[in-house]
Amino acid sequence: MRGALLQLNASDDPAENLPRTVDYLRDAAAQGAQFVLTPEVTNCVSTSRAQQAKVLRAESEDETLAALREEANAHGIWLLIGSLGLQTEDPDGRFANRSFLIDPDGAVQARYDKIHMFDVEIDETETYRESAGYRPGTQAVVAQTPWGTLGMSICYDLRFPQLYQALVDAG
């Protein structure tokens, strides 16, 4: 199995990020990658909730997801979208930070919503509250690939061994 991990410097504009992501994906596939991974919030990195509300879409309307599914199909690759910021129907207006496993036919094989939000106080002047804009997921997710069972997680989840124990317990 040959894999590729795409590194992006994503902006807060999904329309700007998508062409770069597609170019990197195509390059990886051309070099023989069978499994391509993108980073967290591939579509939009922003601390502005107003900007996110303006540019993020629901899963069914998200252009990044649709385009990357098409690319996976066109190149016959497995694609793990690290995550996309997506609108939800939550009454409090929080978004989902959702990872997708896409198969070589372009079908979504698994979805995982980030469980552990990055809520930290560095000091009196520097605080991060990811949970103010994103709602946490509620369950561990495993999926089958040709290379074995994949346990899904996103970034800050790494600090929580109980999630990885749940993934082990699920296979």
TIDOTOR-744115 format. One record per atom (N, C-alpha, C): residue number from 1; chain; atom name; x, y, z. Coordinates in steps of 0.1 Angstrom, whole numbers. Atoms other than C-alpha are relative to their C-alpha. Layout:
% residues N
{node NUM, A, CA, {X, Y, Z}}
...
//
This chain:
% residues 171
{node 1, A, N, {8, -12, 0}}
{node 1, A, CA, {0, 0, 0}}
{node 1, A, C, {9, 12, 0}}
{node 2, A, N, {-7, -12, 1}}
{node 2, A, CA, {13, 34, -9}}
{node 2, A, C, {-10, 11, 4}}
{node 3, A, N, {8, -11, -5}}
{node 3, A, CA, {-1, 64, 10}}
{node 3, A, C, {6, 14, -2}}
{node 4, A, N, {-4, -14, 1}}
{node 4, A, CA, {1, 102, 8}}
{node 4, A, C, {-7, 8, 10}}
{node 5, A, N, {6, -9, -9}}
{node 5, A, CA, {-5, 127, 35}}
{node 5, A, C, {2, 14, -6}}
{node 6, A, N, {0, -13, 5}}
{node 6, A, CA, {-14, 161, 21}}
{node 6, A, C, {1, 10, 11}}
{node 7, A, N, {-2, -11, -9}}
{node 7, A, CA, {-2, 192, 39}}
{node 7, A, C, {-5, 12, -6}}
{node 8, A, N, {6, -12, 6}}
{node 8, A, CA, {-22, 223, 33}}
{node 8, A, C, {2, 12, 10}}
{node 9, A, N, {1, -12, -8}}
{node 9, A, CA, {-21, 259, 45}}
{node 9, A, C, {-13, 6, -3}}
{node 10, A, N, {13, -4, 4}}
{node 10, A, CA, {-58, 263, 43}}
{node 10, A, C, {-4, 14, 5}}
{node 11, A, N, {5, -13, -4}}
{node 11, A, CA, {-75, 297, 44}}
{node 11, A, C, {-14, -1, 5}}
{node 12, A, N, {14, 1, -5}}
{node 12, A, CA, {-110, 306, 56}}
{node 12, A, C, {-9, 1, -12}}
{node 13, A, N, {8, -1, 12}}
{node 13, A, CA, {-123, 304, 20}}
{node 13, A, C, {0, -14, -7}}
{node 14, A, N, {1, 13, 6}}
{node 14, A, CA, {-134, 269, 9}}
{node 14, A, C, {3, 0, -15}}
{node 15, A, N, {-1, -1, 15}}
{node 15, A, CA, {-135, 280, -28}}
{node 15, A, C, {15, 2, -3}}
{node 16, A, N, {-14, -2, 2}}
{node 16, A, CA, {-98, 290, -25}}
{node 16, A, C, {8, -13, 4}}
{node 17, A, N, {-8, 12, -4}}
{node 17, A, CA, {-87, 258, -7}}
{node 17, A, C, {-3, -12, -9}}
{node 18, A, N, {4, 11, 8}}
{node 18, A, CA, {-105, 233, -30}}
{node 18, A, C, {10, -3, -11}}
{node 19, A, N, {-9, 3, 11}}
{node 19, A, CA, {-83, 237, -61}}
{node 19, A, C, {14, -5, 4}}
{node 20, A, N, {-13, 5, -5}}
{node 20, A, CA, {-51, 233, -41}}
{node 20, A, C, {-1, -14, 5}}
{node 21, A, N, {1, 14, -5}}
{node 21, A, CA, {-64, 202, -24}}
{node 21, A, C, {-1, -9, -11}}
{node 22, A, N, {2, 9, 12}}
{node 22, A, CA, {-75, 187, -57}}
{node 22, A, C, {14, -2, -7}}
{node 23, A, N, {-13, 1, 6}}
{node 23, A, CA, {-41, 195, -72}}
{node 23, A, C, {10, -9, 7}}
{node 24, A, N, {-9, 9, -8}}
{node 24, A, CA, {-22, 178, -44}}
{node 24, A, C, {-5, -14, 0}}
{node 25, A, N, {6, 14, 1}}
{node 25, A, CA, {-46, 148, -45}}
{node 25, A, C, {4, -6, -13}}
{node 26, A, N, {-3, 5, 13}}
{node 26, A, CA, {-41, 144, -82}}
{node 26, A, C, {15, -3, -1}}
{node 27, A, N, {-14, 3, 0}}
{node 27, A, CA, {-3, 146, -78}}
{node 27, A, C, {3, -12, 8}}
{node 28, A, N, {-2, 12, -9}}
{node 28, A, CA, {-4, 120, -50}}
{node 28, A, C, {-4, -12, -8}}
{node 29, A, N, {5, 11, 8}}
{node 29, A, CA, {-25, 97, -72}}
{node 29, A, C, {9, -3, -12}}
{node 30, A, N, {-9, 2, 12}}
{node 30, A, CA, {-2, 102, -102}}
{node 30, A, C, {13, -7, 5}}
{node 31, A, N, {-12, 6, -6}}
{node 31, A, CA, {27, 91, -79}}
{node 31, A, C, {-2, -14, 6}}
{node 32, A, N, {3, 13, -4}}
{node 32, A, CA, {9, 59, -71}}
{node 32, A, C, {-6, -2, 14}}
{node 33, A, N, {7, 1, -13}}
{node 33, A, CA, {-8, 67, -38}}
{node 33, A, C, {-14, -7, -2}}
{node 34, A, N, {13, 8, 0}}
{node 34, A, CA, {-37, 43, -31}}
{node 34, A, C, {-9, 5, 11}}
{node 35, A, N, {8, -5, -12}}
{node 35, A, CA, {-47, 60, 2}}
{node 35, A, C, {6, 14, 2}}
{node 36, A, N, {-4, -14, -2}}
{node 36, A, CA, {-46, 98, 5}}
{node 36, A, C, {-8, 5, 12}}
{node 37, A, N, {6, -6, -12}}
{node 37, A, CA, {-52, 117, 37}}
{node 37, A, C, {2, 15, -1}}
{node 38, A, N, {-1, -14, -1}}
{node 38, A, CA, {-60, 154, 41}}
{node 38, A, C, {-1, 4, 15}}
{node 39, A, N, {0, -4, -14}}
{node 39, A, CA, {-57, 175, 73}}
{node 39, A, C, {-14, 4, 5}}
{node 40, A, N, {12, -5, -7}}
{node 40, A, CA, {-83, 187, 98}}
{node 40, A, C, {-5, 12, -7}}
{node 41, A, N, {6, -12, 7}}
{node 41, A, CA, {-107, 213, 84}}
{node 41, A, C, {6, 4, -13}}
{node 42, A, N, {-5, -2, 13}}
{node 42, A, CA, {-95, 209, 49}}
{node 42, A, C, {-7, 11, -7}}
{node 43, A, N, {8, -10, 7}}
{node 43, A, CA, {-122, 232, 37}}
{node 43, A, C, {1, 14, 5}}
{node 44, A, N, {0, -14, -5}}
{node 44, A, CA, {-119, 262, 60}}
{node 44, A, C, {6, 1, 14}}
{node 45, A, N, {-7, -2, -13}}
{node 45, A, CA, {-95, 272, 88}}
{node 45, A, C, {-3, 15, 4}}
{node 46, A, N, {4, -13, -4}}
{node 46, A, CA, {-110, 302, 106}}
{node 46, A, C, {-3, 1, 15}}
{node 47, A, N, {5, -2, -14}}
{node 47, A, CA, {-115, 316, 141}}
{node 47, A, C, {-12, 9, 1}}
{node 48, A, N, {12, -9, 1}}
{node 48, A, CA, {-143, 338, 129}}
{node 48, A, C, {-13, -8, -2}}
{node 49, A, N, {13, 8, 1}}
{node 49, A, CA, {-177, 322, 136}}
{node 49, A, C, {-9, 7, -11}}
{node 50, A, N, {7, -6, 10}}
{node 50, A, CA, {-192, 348, 113}}
{node 50, A, C, {4, -4, -14}}
{node 51, A, N, {-5, 5, 13}}
{node 51, A, CA, {-170, 338, 84}}
{node 51, A, C, {-4, -15, -2}}
{node 52, A, N, {4, 14, 1}}
{node 52, A, CA, {-177, 301, 91}}
{node 52, A, C, {-15, -1, -3}}
{node 53, A, N, {14, 0, 3}}
{node 53, A, CA, {-214, 308, 91}}
{node 53, A, C, {-3, 4, -14}}
{node 54, A, N, {1, -5, 14}}
{node 54, A, CA, {-210, 325, 58}}
{node 54, A, C, {4, -10, -11}}
{node 55, A, N, {-5, 9, 10}}
{node 55, A, CA, {-190, 298, 40}}
{node 55, A, C, {-2, -14, 2}}
{node 56, A, N, {1, 14, -2}}
{node 56, A, CA, {-196, 265, 56}}
{node 56, A, C, {-14, -4, -4}}
{node 57, A, N, {13, 5, 5}}
{node 57, A, CA, {-224, 243, 42}}
{node 57, A, C, {-3, -13, 7}}
{node 58, A, N, {3, 13, -5}}
{node 58, A, CA, {-243, 212, 53}}
{node 58, A, C, {6, -10, -8}}
{node 59, A, N, {-7, 11, 8}}
{node 59, A, CA, {-228, 179, 43}}
{node 59, A, C, {-6, -2, -14}}
{node 60, A, N, {6, 3, 13}}
{node 60, A, CA, {-253, 174, 15}}
{node 60, A, C, {2, 11, -10}}
{node 61, A, N, {-2, -11, 9}}
{node 61, A, CA, {-244, 208, 0}}
{node 61, A, C, {15, 4, -1}}
{node 62, A, N, {-14, -4, -1}}
{node 62, A, CA, {-207, 209, 7}}
{node 62, A, C, {8, -3, -13}}
{node 63, A, N, {-7, 1, 13}}
{node 63, A, CA, {-187, 215, -26}}
{node 63, A, C, {13, -8, 2}}
{node 64, A, N, {-13, 7, -2}}
{node 64, A, CA, {-154, 202, -11}}
{node 64, A, C, {-3, -15, 1}}
{node 65, A, N, {3, 14, -1}}
{node 65, A, CA, {-169, 169, -1}}
{node 65, A, C, {-4, -6, -13}}
{node 66, A, N, {4, 5, 13}}
{node 66, A, CA, {-186, 165, -35}}
{node 66, A, C, {11, -2, -9}}
{node 67, A, N, {-11, 1, 9}}
{node 67, A, CA, {-155, 173, -54}}
{node 67, A, C, {10, -10, 4}}
{node 68, A, N, {-10, 10, -4}}
{node 68, A, CA, {-132, 151, -33}}
{node 68, A, C, {-6, -14, -2}}
{node 69, A, N, {6, 13, 3}}
{node 69, A, CA, {-156, 122, -37}}
{node 69, A, C, {2, -3, -15}}
{node 70, A, N, {-3, 2, 15}}
{node 70, A, CA, {-154, 127, -75}}
{node 70, A, C, {14, -3, -3}}
{node 71, A, N, {-15, 2, 2}}
{node 71, A, CA, {-116, 128, -73}}
{node 71, A, C, {4, -14, 4}}
{node 72, A, N, {-3, 13, -5}}
{node 72, A, CA, {-115, 96, -53}}
{node 72, A, C, {-4, -10, -10}}
{node 73, A, N, {5, 9, 10}}
{node 73, A, CA, {-136, 79, -79}}
{node 73, A, C, {8, 1, -13}}
{node 74, A, N, {-8, -2, 13}}
{node 74, A, CA, {-117, 94, -109}}
{node 74, A, C, {14, -7, 1}}
{node 75, A, N, {-13, 6, -1}}
{node 75, A, CA, {-84, 81, -95}}
{node 75, A, C, {0, -14, 6}}
{node 76, A, N, {0, 13, -6}}
{node 76, A, CA, {-96, 49, -79}}
{node 76, A, C, {7, -2, 13}}
{node 77, A, N, {-7, 1, -13}}
{node 77, A, CA, {-82, 57, -45}}
{node 77, A, C, {-9, 1, 12}}
{node 78, A, N, {6, -3, -13}}
{node 78, A, CA, {-92, 56, -9}}
{node 78, A, C, {4, 13, 5}}
{node 79, A, N, {-3, -14, -4}}
{node 79, A, CA, {-94, 91, 6}}
{node 79, A, C, {-6, 1, 14}}
{node 80, A, N, {4, -4, -14}}
{node 80, A, CA, {-95, 100, 43}}
{node 80, A, C, {0, 15, 1}}
{node 81, A, N, {1, -14, -1}}
{node 81, A, CA, {-107, 136, 45}}
{node 81, A, C, {2, 2, 15}}
{node 82, A, N, {-3, -2, -14}}
{node 82, A, CA, {-91, 146, 79}}
{node 82, A, C, {-12, 6, 7}}
{node 83, A, N, {13, -5, -5}}
{node 83, A, CA, {-122, 167, 85}}
{node 83, A, C, {-4, 12, -9}}
{node 84, A, N, {6, -11, 6}}
{node 84, A, CA, {-145, 193, 70}}
{node 84, A, C, {-8, 7, 11}}
{node 85, A, N, {9, -7, -8}}
{node 85, A, CA, {-162, 221, 89}}
{node 85, A, C, {-13, 0, -7}}
{node 86, A, N, {13, 0, 6}}
{node 86, A, CA, {-199, 217, 83}}
{node 86, A, C, {-11, 6, 8}}
{node 87, A, N, {11, -5, -7}}
{node 87, A, CA, {-231, 234, 92}}
{node 87, A, C, {-8, -12, 5}}
{node 88, A, N, {9, 10, -5}}
{node 88, A, CA, {-255, 214, 113}}
{node 88, A, C, {-14, 6, 2}}
{node 89, A, N, {13, -6, -3}}
{node 89, A, CA, {-291, 218, 123}}
{node 89, A, C, {-2, 2, 15}}
{node 90, A, N, {1, -2, -14}}
{node 90, A, CA, {-282, 222, 159}}
{node 90, A, C, {-6, 13, 4}}
{node 91, A, N, {6, -12, -3}}
{node 91, A, CA, {-303, 248, 176}}
{node 91, A, C, {9, 11, 5}}
{node 92, A, N, {-9, -10, -5}}
{node 92, A, CA, {-273, 265, 191}}
{node 92, A, C, {10, 5, -11}}
{node 93, A, N, {-8, -5, 12}}
{node 93, A, CA, {-257, 270, 156}}
{node 93, A, C, {14, -5, -1}}
{node 94, A, N, {-14, 5, 1}}
{node 94, A, CA, {-225, 250, 163}}
{node 94, A, C, {1, -8, -12}}
{node 95, A, N, {-3, 8, 12}}
{node 95, A, CA, {-208, 233, 134}}
{node 95, A, C, {5, -14, 4}}
{node 96, A, N, {-6, 14, -2}}
{node 96, A, CA, {-196, 197, 130}}
{node 96, A, C, {14, 1, -6}}
{node 97, A, N, {-14, 2, 5}}
{node 97, A, CA, {-159, 189, 126}}
{node 97, A, C, {0, -15, -4}}
{node 98, A, N, {3, 14, 4}}
{node 98, A, CA, {-165, 157, 105}}
{node 98, A, C, {11, -5, -10}}
{node 99, A, N, {-9, 7, 9}}
{node 99, A, CA, {-140, 133, 90}}
{node 99, A, C, {-8, -10, -9}}
{node 100, A, N, {6, 10, 9}}
{node 100, A, CA, {-149, 111, 60}}
{node 100, A, C, {10, -10, -6}}
{node 101, A, N, {-8, 10, 7}}
{node 101, A, CA, {-135, 79, 46}}
{node 101, A, C, {-8, -3, -13}}
{node 102, A, N, {6, 2, 13}}
{node 102, A, CA, {-142, 77, 9}}
{node 102, A, C, {6, -11, -7}}
{node 103, A, N, {-6, 12, 7}}
{node 103, A, CA, {-138, 45, -12}}
{node 103, A, C, {3, 4, -14}}
{node 104, A, N, {-3, -2, 14}}
{node 104, A, CA, {-125, 42, -48}}
{node 104, A, C, {-11, 3, -9}}
{node 105, A, N, {12, -3, 8}}
{node 105, A, CA, {-160, 45, -61}}
{node 105, A, C, {-6, 14, 3}}
{node 106, A, N, {5, -13, -4}}
{node 106, A, CA, {-165, 79, -44}}
{node 106, A, C, {-10, -1, 11}}
{node 107, A, N, {11, 1, -10}}
{node 107, A, CA, {-189, 65, -18}}
{node 107, A, C, {6, 3, 14}}
{node 108, A, N, {-4, -2, -14}}
{node 108, A, CA, {-187, 76, 19}}
{node 108, A, C, {-2, -13, 7}}
{node 109, A, N, {1, 12, -7}}
{node 109, A, CA, {-178, 45, 38}}
{node 109, A, C, {-1, 2, 15}}
{node 110, A, N, {1, -3, -15}}
{node 110, A, CA, {-176, 62, 73}}
{node 110, A, C, {1, 15, 2}}
{node 111, A, N, {-1, -14, -4}}
{node 111, A, CA, {-181, 95, 90}}
{node 111, A, C, {3, -1, 15}}
{node 112, A, N, {-3, -1, -14}}
{node 112, A, CA, {-167, 105, 123}}
{node 112, A, C, {0, 15, 4}}
{node 113, A, N, {0, -13, -6}}
{node 113, A, CA, {-174, 137, 143}}
{node 113, A, C, {10, 1, 11}}
{node 114, A, N, {-10, -2, -10}}
{node 114, A, CA, {-145, 149, 164}}
{node 114, A, C, {-7, 1, 14}}
{node 115, A, N, {6, 0, -13}}
{node 115, A, CA, {-153, 141, 200}}
{node 115, A, C, {6, 10, 10}}
{node 116, A, N, {-7, -8, -10}}
{node 116, A, CA, {-127, 160, 220}}
{node 116, A, C, {3, 14, -5}}
{node 117, A, N, {-2, -14, 4}}
{node 117, A, CA, {-128, 198, 216}}
{node 117, A, C, {12, 6, 7}}
{node 118, A, N, {-12, -7, -5}}
{node 118, A, CA, {-97, 219, 220}}
{node 118, A, C, {-4, 12, 8}}
{node 119, A, N, {4, -10, -9}}
{node 119, A, CA, {-108, 239, 250}}
{node 119, A, C, {11, 2, 11}}
{node 120, A, N, {-11, -2, -10}}
{node 120, A, CA, {-78, 253, 269}}
{node 120, A, C, {3, 14, 3}}
{node 121, A, N, {-4, -14, -4}}
{node 121, A, CA, {-66, 283, 288}}
{node 121, A, C, {15, -1, 1}}
{node 122, A, N, {-14, -1, 0}}
{node 122, A, CA, {-30, 290, 280}}
{node 122, A, C, {5, 9, 12}}
{node 123, A, N, {-3, -10, -10}}
{node 123, A, CA, {-28, 320, 303}}
{node 123, A, C, {-12, 10, 1}}
{node 124, A, N, {11, -10, -2}}
{node 124, A, CA, {-49, 350, 314}}
{node 124, A, C, {-5, 6, -13}}
{node 125, A, N, {4, -7, 13}}
{node 125, A, CA, {-49, 364, 278}}
{node 125, A, C, {-2, -9, -12}}
{node 126, A, N, {1, 9, 11}}
{node 126, A, CA, {-48, 333, 256}}
{node 126, A, C, {-9, -12, 4}}
{node 127, A, N, {9, 10, -3}}
{node 127, A, CA, {-78, 310, 256}}
{node 127, A, C, {-6, -5, -13}}
{node 128, A, N, {6, 6, 12}}
{node 128, A, CA, {-92, 286, 230}}
{node 128, A, C, {-12, -8, 4}}
{node 129, A, N, {13, 7, -3}}
{node 129, A, CA, {-128, 273, 231}}
{node 129, A, C, {-6, -6, -13}}
{node 130, A, N, {5, 6, 12}}
{node 130, A, CA, {-133, 250, 201}}
{node 130, A, C, {-15, -3, 2}}
{node 131, A, N, {14, 4, -2}}
{node 131, A, CA, {-166, 239, 217}}
{node 131, A, C, {-10, 11, -1}}
{node 132, A, N, {9, -11, 2}}
{node 132, A, CA, {-180, 274, 213}}
{node 132, A, C, {-5, 0, -14}}
{node 133, A, N, {4, 0, 14}}
{node 133, A, CA, {-182, 269, 176}}
{node 133, A, C, {-3, -14, -6}}
{node 134, A, N, {2, 14, 5}}
{node 134, A, CA, {-182, 231, 171}}
{node 134, A, C, {-6, -9, 11}}
{node 135, A, N, {6, 9, -10}}
{node 135, A, CA, {-203, 205, 188}}
{node 135, A, C, {7, -13, -1}}
{node 136, A, N, {-7, 13, 0}}
{node 136, A, CA, {-186, 173, 199}}
{node 136, A, C, {-8, -12, -6}}
{node 137, A, N, {6, 13, 3}}
{node 137, A, CA, {-193, 139, 184}}
{node 137, A, C, {-2, -8, 12}}
{node 138, A, N, {3, 8, -11}}
{node 138, A, CA, {-205, 111, 205}}
{node 138, A, C, {4, -14, 0}}
{node 139, A, N, {-4, 14, 1}}
{node 139, A, CA, {-191, 78, 192}}
{node 139, A, C, {12, -2, -7}}
{node 140, A, N, {-12, 4, 7}}
{node 140, A, CA, {-160, 61, 182}}
{node 140, A, C, {-4, -7, -13}}
{node 141, A, N, {4, 6, 13}}
{node 141, A, CA, {-160, 49, 145}}
{node 141, A, C, {12, -8, -5}}
{node 142, A, N, {-10, 8, 7}}
{node 142, A, CA, {-141, 21, 128}}
{node 142, A, C, {-6, -3, -14}}
{node 143, A, N, {4, 3, 14}}
{node 143, A, CA, {-142, 13, 91}}
{node 143, A, C, {10, -10, -6}}
{node 144, A, N, {-8, 10, 7}}
{node 144, A, CA, {-129, -15, 69}}
{node 144, A, C, {6, 6, -13}}
{node 145, A, N, {-7, -3, 12}}
{node 145, A, CA, {-103, -8, 42}}
{node 145, A, C, {7, -13, -5}}
{node 146, A, N, {-7, 12, 5}}
{node 146, A, CA, {-84, -32, 20}}
{node 146, A, C, {13, -4, 8}}
{node 147, A, N, {-13, 2, -8}}
{node 147, A, CA, {-54, -28, 44}}
{node 147, A, C, {-3, -4, 14}}
{node 148, A, N, {3, 3, -14}}
{node 148, A, CA, {-73, -35, 76}}
{node 148, A, C, {-10, 10, 5}}
{node 149, A, N, {10, -9, -7}}
{node 149, A, CA, {-96, -18, 101}}
{node 149, A, C, {6, 13, 4}}
{node 150, A, N, {-5, -13, -2}}
{node 150, A, CA, {-92, 19, 104}}
{node 150, A, C, {-8, 6, 12}}
{node 151, A, N, {6, -7, -11}}
{node 151, A, CA, {-100, 37, 137}}
{node 151, A, C, {1, 15, -3}}
{node 152, A, N, {0, -14, 4}}
{node 152, A, CA, {-110, 73, 130}}
{node 152, A, C, {1, 9, 12}}
{node 153, A, N, {-1, -10, -10}}
{node 153, A, CA, {-100, 103, 151}}
{node 153, A, C, {5, 13, -7}}
{node 154, A, N, {-5, -13, 5}}
{node 154, A, CA, {-91, 140, 146}}
{node 154, A, C, {8, 7, 11}}
{node 155, A, N, {-9, -9, -7}}
{node 155, A, CA, {-62, 159, 160}}
{node 155, A, C, {0, -1, 15}}
{node 156, A, N, {0, 0, -15}}
{node 156, A, CA, {-69, 167, 197}}
{node 156, A, C, {-4, -12, 6}}
{node 157, A, N, {4, 13, -5}}
{node 157, A, CA, {-85, 133, 201}}
{node 157, A, C, {11, -8, 5}}
{node 158, A, N, {-12, 7, -3}}
{node 158, A, CA, {-50, 120, 203}}
{node 158, A, C, {3, 0, 15}}
{node 159, A, N, {-4, -2, -14}}
{node 159, A, CA, {-47, 132, 239}}
{node 159, A, C, {-9, -8, 10}}
{node 160, A, N, {9, 7, -8}}
{node 160, A, CA, {-75, 109, 251}}
{node 160, A, C, {0, -15, -2}}
{node 161, A, N, {-2, 15, 3}}
{node 161, A, CA, {-65, 72, 254}}
{node 161, A, C, {-13, -8, 1}}
{node 162, A, N, {13, 8, -1}}
{node 162, A, CA, {-101, 61, 263}}
{node 162, A, C, {-6, -1, -14}}
{node 163, A, N, {6, 1, 13}}
{node 163, A, CA, {-111, 69, 227}}
{node 163, A, C, {7, -12, -8}}
{node 164, A, N, {-8, 11, 7}}
{node 164, A, CA, {-83, 46, 214}}
{node 164, A, C, {-3, -14, 5}}
{node 165, A, N, {4, 13, -6}}
{node 165, A, CA, {-93, 19, 238}}
{node 165, A, C, {-14, -4, -6}}
{node 166, A, N, {13, 3, 6}}
{node 166, A, CA, {-129, 21, 224}}
{node 166, A, C, {2, -4, -14}}
{node 167, A, N, {-3, 5, 14}}
{node 167, A, CA, {-114, 18, 189}}
{node 167, A, C, {5, -14, 0}}
{node 168, A, N, {-6, 13, -1}}
{node 168, A, CA, {-94, -12, 199}}
{node 168, A, C, {-12, -10, 3}}
{node 169, A, N, {11, 8, -4}}
{node 169, A, CA, {-125, -27, 215}}
{node 169, A, C, {-10, -3, -11}}
{node 170, A, N, {9, 1, 11}}
{node 170, A, CA, {-145, -21, 183}}
{node 170, A, C, {7, -7, -12}}
{node 171, A, N, {-7, 8, 11}}
{node 171, A, CA, {-119, -40, 162}}
{node 171, A, C, {11, 7, -6}}
//
